[in-house]
């Protein structure tokens, strides 16, 4: 790799100390490197994007590079950093590996969301982690139905539902009681958020299945106060009759792997599985 781009979370590297050190190191090794913001265009011919920050920064970067097929390498400056391949003390060794082409690429599936209502459809975007349908009104729950390939899978009243990729299974879905899924699995997970029933649990389906989450009327009003959130970004307010159709996106996020640490070892270290501290 010879041409790099840096996306830095300024709240994690406020004075750009590490960012500038990386640029200087690359310049010393005769590599091209530019630092951009989330609103700037990625230079043509970029081989790799280094993302300095936490998981949220990496997810935002995945949205920026969507469709470009440029791999991301996360450098953890946050707290958890589950998606980040490299810790701060590993930066220089990681850069040397990139320069010497000693790495592999791991592809992560993404989700596509489409809003459907009255036979009209609106593309909402793609998500690396999850698409969440949740209530927007603190005092009201929402009434939803979940369809898989057109077949009713579940209906309940509650706070919403999380449609998660394997990458997102260790995020909001996990804290809502969903299962942990290996990143290379080709499945999707549907996890209810605080359902008002004893029997509702997560549903695991093939990534080739089509999911439709429908907002139903409550007895008192059709103004459900629901929202669709893609990767933490509020995308659309919803009312009764709206449906969010979710399928596997054509786009994928490409992640650089250097350390080749096994998934469950990372899981134990990052979120305390197996008795280790969080």
N, C-alpha and C positions, 0 to 999 in steps of 0.2 A: 504494500500500500504506500502511495506517495502523496495523495491529496486528501487533506482532512478538513473537517468543519467542526467547530465547537459551539455547543449550546449550553450556556451556563445559567444556573439559577442564582440570580444576584443576591437573594436572601441567604444563600449558603456560601457564596464566595463574594461577599459584598465589595471588597476592594479589588477583586479580580486577581488576587495574588497568585493562586494556583493556576488560573487560566493563563496568565501572562508567563508563568514559568513553563507551562506546557508548550505555548507558542514558541518561546525561546529555545526550548529543547528540540522542537521539530525543525526550527530554522537552522540550528547547529548541525542537524543531520540532513540538511538540504531537502526538507519536506515542505510542501505547501500547506499552510494552515490559516484559516480565517475564523473569526468569532462572529456569530450572528445572533440576532434576537429572533423571537418567534414569528415576527412579522416580515422578516427579510427572506429573499429568495436564496435557496441553497445553490452555490456555484455549480455550474455544469462540470461533470467529470469527477465529482467528489467520490472518493473511495470509501470513506467511513465517517460517521458522525460521532464524536465524543460528547456524551451528555453528562455534565457535572451537576449533581444535585441528588435528589431522592427518587423514589418510585414515581411520584407525581410528575416530576420533570421528564422522566423517561416516557411516561404515557403521553404527555403533551408532545414530545418529540416524535413519537410514533405517528401521531396525527399529522404533524408537519410533513413527514417523509412518505406518507401514505401514497402508494402507487409508484414511488421512485425506485424502490428496490435497493435503497442504500442501507447497509447494515449499521446498527447502533451499538455502541459500547458504553455502558453505564458506569460512571465513576461515583461511588457513593459518598455524598457529603451530608446525607440526612441521618435519620435514626435507624429505621428498619432496613431500607435499601434492598428489599428482596429481589428486585429485578436487576439490580446493579451487579455487574460481573466483577468489578474491581473496587477494592477499598483504597483509601487515600494513600496508604503506605506502599501500595503495589503499583502505583502509576508508572514509574519509570521502567520497571521490568515489563509491564504490559505494553508500553510504547515500543520497546525494543522488539517484542514479539510481533507487533503489527508491522514494523519496518522489515522484519525478516520473513513475513508471511507465515508465521507460526500461529495459526488460529484456525478455527472452524466456524461455520455459520449455522445457527439454529433458527428455523422458521417457526413463527407463532401464528396461529390462526386468529382472525379477527371476525367481528360480527357486523352485519349491515342492518340498519334499522330503517323501516319505512312506515310512515303514518298513513293509515287508510280510514276514510270516512266518506259515506255516501258515494261509493264507487269512484272516489278520487284518491290519488296517492301522492305522497310527498316524501322524497328522499331526505332522511335526517342525518345520515353520515355513518361512519364506521367506528368501532371501538375495539381496543386491544384487551381491555379488562372486562367490562360488563356494560350491559344496557339495563337500567333500573327504571321500573315503573313504580312510583310511590305517591303517597298522599302529599298534598301541599298545604292542606289545612290541618293545623295541630289538633283540632277538636273532633275531626271526622275521620272515619275509616273509609276505605274504598271497596267497592264490590267488583271483583274481576273474575273472568273466565280465561283459562289457558287451553289453547288448542295446539295439538301437534299433528302436522300433516292433515289438518282439517278435522281431526277427531278430538272431541272434548276430553281433556286429560284431568282437569280439576277446576272447581269453582269455589271461591271462598271470599269472605270479607276479612280485611286486615289492612296492614300498612303498605302492602305492595308485593312485588316479586322482582328477583334479580336473575337476569339471564347472563350467565358467566361463561367465559372461555376457560380452558385449563389454566392460562396465565392468571386470570382473575380469580381463580378458585381460592387463592390464599389471601384475598382481600375482603371486601364487604360480604361476599358469599360465605366465607369461612366464619366471620363473626356473627352471621345470622344462622349458623348451624349447618352450613353446607359442607360437602366432603372436600378433602384435598385431592387434587388431580395433578398427575405429572404433566409438565408443559407440552410434551410431545404426543399426548393422547389426542385422538381425533373425535372429541365429544363436546357436548355442551351441558351445562348444569342449570336447572331452573330451581331457585331457592326462594321459598316464601318468606316475607318479612312480617313477623308477628301475626300469624294467621289466627283468627278467632275460631279455631277448631282444634281438636286433639289429634286428628288423623292426617293432617297435611304435612308432607315431608318433601325434601328435595327430590327432583326428578332428573335422572341422567339419560340423555338421548344422544343419538348420533349427530355429528356435526352436519350431516347431509339432510337432516330433518328440517322442516319448516315450522316455526313457532308463531302463533298469533296470540297476543295478549289483549283481551277486549275489556274495555271499561263499561260496566253495566250501571243502570240506574239504581239509586237507592229509593226507598219508599217516599222520602220527603222531597227530593230534588234531583234534577238531572245534572246539576252543577257539582260534579264529583270533587273538584279541587285536586286532580291528579296531575303529575308531571312525568315527562320522559327525560331521563338523564343518561347521557352517553359519556362514559369514562369521567364521571364527576362533573360534567358540564351540563347545566340546564338547557335542554334543547327545545322542548315544546310543552306548553300547558295543554292538558287533555280534559275532555268532557265525556259524558256518557254517550256511547255510540262509537267513540274512537277505538281503533285497534292499532297496535304496534306489531308489524310483521318483522320477524327476526330470522335471518338466515346467515350461513357462513359467507363472509365477504370473499370476493375474488382476490382482494389485496391481502398480503401477509406482512407481518413485521419480522425483519431479519435481525437477529441478535448475534453479536460476535461472542464467541466462547474461546477463552484463553486458558483459564484454570482447570477446566474439565472436572470440577468438583461434582460429585454425585448429588442428585436432587434432594434426597432425604438427608444428606449431611448438611446441605444448606438449610433445609427445613428445621433441623434440630438447632442449628446455630442461630438462625434468625428469629424463629417464633417459639422456641423452647420445647420442641417435641422431645420425648425421651427423657424428661426430667431435668433438662438443662434450663438455666435461667433465661427469661425473655430479654 
